[in-house]
Amino acid sequence: MTHDLLTTLRPLLTAEASAEAHATGTEPGDLEQAVWLRLLEHLATDGPPHDPHGWLRRAVRAEVRRTRRTTRREQPYDSDPADDLDRGPEQLALAAARHRALREAVHRLPGRCSRLLQALLSPRDLTYREIAGELGISQGSLGPERSRCLGCLRRLLAPEVAARELRG
């Protein structure tokens, strides 16, 4: 039953997520994944929805609203505390933890994104031409690819930043 429901809803979810993702600035795949999780939670607690197609459309819209709220609430830092000239042991430890978290998140990125961002963060300070040669892609596609990968990284790190902020 569950497998049939998932197979039936997949094309509709793909279409709905593709149509709505652009307005939120998210990837359609991320939106699909969030809705699949909602559906699995719903199946575990309430069983299959009575109107699966209507439920799916409402779930996509709800996920889009949640994403928009999150995006509106996210605010960049004015400055990084680790940029202070008077860095004590605590600031150095915090900066090291942030760099470690960033590198771990970069390694979790999908596809070419991990390799591209590792090359951009390399201490060798590679040029775009060198990075393109290393990755085997055209130099002109590096900018758009970098933007897409940074968006993925931002979404990957957003829950971690929010969780730390809530703890104080």
C-alpha positions in Angstrom: 0.0 0.0 0.0 2.7 2.5 1.0 4.9 1.7 -2.0 1.9 2.2 -4.3 1.1 5.5 -2.7 4.7 6.7 -3.1 4.9 5.6 -6.7 1.6 7.3 -7.4 2.6 10.6 -5.7 6.1 10.9 -7.1 5.3 12.6 -10.4 2.9 15.1 -8.7 5.5 15.9 -6.1 8.2 16.4 -8.7 6.0 18.8 -10.6 4.8 20.7 -7.5 8.3 21.0 -6.1 9.7 22.2 -9.4 7.0 24.8 -9.7 7.3 26.1 -6.1 11.1 25.8 -5.4 12.1 28.8 -7.6 10.0 31.2 -5.6 11.7 30.2 -2.3 15.2 30.0 -3.7 15.6 26.3 -2.8 16.4 23.3 -4.9 13.4 21.3 -6.0 15.1 18.2 -4.7 15.4 19.7 -1.2 11.7 20.6 -1.2 10.8 17.1 -2.4 12.8 15.5 0.3 11.2 17.7 3.0 7.7 16.7 1.8 8.6 13.0 1.6 9.7 13.3 5.3 6.4 14.9 6.1 4.5 12.1 4.4 6.5 9.4 6.2 5.7 11.1 9.5 2.1 11.3 8.6 2.0 7.6 7.6 3.6 6.7 10.9 1.1 8.6 13.0 -2.1 8.9 11.1 -1.8 6.3 8.3 -2.3 7.2 4.6 -4.1 10.5 3.9 -7.7 10.3 2.7 -7.0 12.6 -0.2 -3.3 11.9 -1.0 -3.1 14.4 -4.0 -4.7 17.2 -2.0 -2.6 16.4 1.1 0.6 16.5 -1.1 -0.3 19.9 -2.6 -1.0 21.3 0.9 2.3 19.8 2.3 4.3 21.4 -0.5 2.7 24.8 0.2 3.3 24.4 3.9 6.9 23.5 3.3 7.4 26.5 1.0 5.9 28.8 3.7 8.3 27.3 6.3 11.2 27.8 4.0 10.3 31.5 3.4 9.9 32.1 7.1 13.3 30.6 7.8 14.9 32.6 5.0 13.4 35.9 6.3 14.6 35.2 9.9 18.2 34.3 8.9 20.4 37.3 9.3 24.1 37.5 8.5 26.6 38.4 11.2 27.8 41.9 11.2 31.3 40.7 11.9 33.0 37.4 12.8 34.2 37.3 16.5 37.2 35.4 15.3 38.3 38.4 13.3 39.3 40.3 16.4 43.0 41.2 16.6 43.1 40.3 20.3 42.4 36.6 19.9 42.7 34.7 23.1 42.6 30.9 23.5 38.8 30.9 23.5 38.5 32.8 20.2 41.1 30.6 18.6 39.2 27.5 19.7 35.9 28.8 18.4 37.5 29.8 15.1 39.1 26.3 14.8 35.7 24.7 15.5 34.0 26.8 12.9 36.6 26.0 10.3 36.3 22.3 11.2 32.5 22.4 10.9 32.8 24.2 7.5 35.2 21.6 6.2 33.0 18.7 7.4 30.0 20.3 5.8 31.9 20.7 2.5 32.7 17.0 2.6 29.0 16.1 2.9 28.0 18.1 -0.2 26.6 16.2 -3.1 28.2 15.6 -6.5 31.0 18.0 -7.7 30.2 20.6 -5.0 32.5 19.0 -2.5 35.5 18.9 -4.8 34.8 22.5 -6.1 34.5 24.1 -2.7 37.6 22.1 -1.4 39.5 23.6 -4.3 38.2 27.1 -3.6 39.1 26.8 0.1 42.5 25.2 -0.7 45.5 26.9 1.1 47.2 26.8 -2.3 45.0 29.7 -3.4 44.2 28.2 -6.9 43.1 30.3 -9.8 39.8 29.6 -11.6 41.9 28.3 -14.5 43.7 25.8 -12.2 40.4 24.8 -10.5 38.7 24.2 -13.9 41.7 22.1 -15.0 41.6 20.0 -11.8 37.9 19.4 -12.0 37.7 18.9 -15.8 35.1 21.6 -16.3 35.1 24.8 -18.3 36.3 27.9 -16.5 33.1 29.8 -17.5 30.9 27.3 -15.7 32.8 27.7 -12.4 30.9 30.9 -11.3 27.4 29.4 -11.7 28.5 26.1 -10.3 30.1 27.9 -7.3 26.8 29.8 -6.6 24.8 26.6 -6.7 27.3 24.8 -4.4 27.4 27.7 -1.9 23.5 27.6 -1.8 23.7 23.9 -1.0 26.3 24.6 1.7 24.2 27.4 3.1 21.1 25.1 3.4 23.3 22.3 4.9 24.7 24.6 7.5 21.4 26.5 8.3 20.1 24.0 10.8 23.4 23.8 12.6 23.6 27.6 12.9 20.0 27.8 14.1 20.5 25.1 16.6 23.6 26.8 18.1 21.7 30.1 18.3 18.8 28.6 20.2 21.2 27.1 22.8 22.7 30.5 23.3 
